Amino acid sequence: MLAKVLKRIRRHARIRTQVSGTAKRPRLAVFRSNSNIYAQLIDDEKRITLWAASDLKMKKSGTKTEMSKKVWEEIAKKAKELKITEVVFDRGWFAYHGRVKALAEAAREAWLKF
């Protein structure tokens, strides 16, 4: 079990060395738990979170994958207000599959550039 955790930590560290957000191009960080999904727009230069959204307070309707698309819609509203058109996608240690992929594809389909 410890080896699995260490692999996950190393993978996340490797990804974070390559991914960094700015004010013009913030980092879209995604966290997925067993029951919920969270997304944040982060400016790493100033070390602030510009906006965060999750499906915690949303009405649970549909599958978890559909809920991840709704989380993106919440982020998209604020990103348009902030005039953000490009982001750096940070999937953390999660595989680009399932809910993480659904959130990213919804972002691309809408208007966001990665």
N, C-alpha and C positions, 0 to 999 in steps of 0.2 A: 504494500500500500504506500509506503514511504517513497519508493522509487517512482511510482506513478505521480505523486504530488511533486516531486523534484523535477520530473520531466515537464510537467505543466508550468512550473515556475520558470524553468529555463526557456521554454517556448515563448512565454509571455515577455521575458526580458529581451529575447532576441527580436521579437516584433517591435517592442517599444524603442529599441535603438534606431530603428528605421523610420518610425512614425512620430511626427511632431506637428502640432498645429500652430497657426498664427492667427492674428486678428482677421486677416483677409481670407485665410483658408484654415478654418478651425478643424480640430480632430473630432470626428464622429465616433465616440467610444460606445461600444455595445457590451452589455452584461446580460447574461441569460441565467436564470435560476431554473429549478425544476418547474415552477409554476408561473413565473413572471419574466418579463423582459424590460430592460431599462436602456435608455439611450441618452447621451449627453453631447453637447457641442462645447468643446474645450479649447481655450486659447492657452497654449503652453508657454508662450513668452511671458504673459502676465500672470500665469498660473491661476486663471479663474475659469469657472464654468459659466458659459454664456447662457445656456438653457438646458434643462433636463426634462425628460418625460418618461413615464412608465405606464404599465397597464394596471397598476395597483388600484387606482381610484376610478378606472373606467368600468363601464358596465360589461360584464363578461358575457359576450355574445359571439359565438363562433368558436373556431379552433384556436389553438395557441398561435399558429402561423398567421391567421387572420388578425389576431390581436397585435402581432408585431407590425403589421401593415398600418394599423390604427395608431400605434405609437409613432410611426414615421409621420403620419399626417399631422400629429400634434407638434412634432419637431419642425416640420415643413412650414407651418404657419409662422412660427417665431423666426425661422431662418429667412423667410421672405421679408419680414419686418426689419431684420438686421441687414438685409441686402446681401446675403451670403449665397453664392452660386457654386462654389467649389469647396469640397472638404477632403480631408484625409481620413480614410476609413480604418478604424482600429477595432479589430474583432477580438482582441485580447487573446486568451488561450483557446478560444472556441473555434472549432472547425467551421469553415465556410460552407455551412450546410443547414438545412431546416429553417428555423426561425431567424437565425442570423442572416442567412442568404435571402430570405423573404423580405427582411427589412432593407437590405442593401439594394435589392432589385426594385422595390417600391420607390426608393430614393432615385434610382437611375431613371425609372420610367417617368417620374414626375418632371424633374428638371435639373437635378443635381449632378455635378461632374465629380468623379473621384480621381 
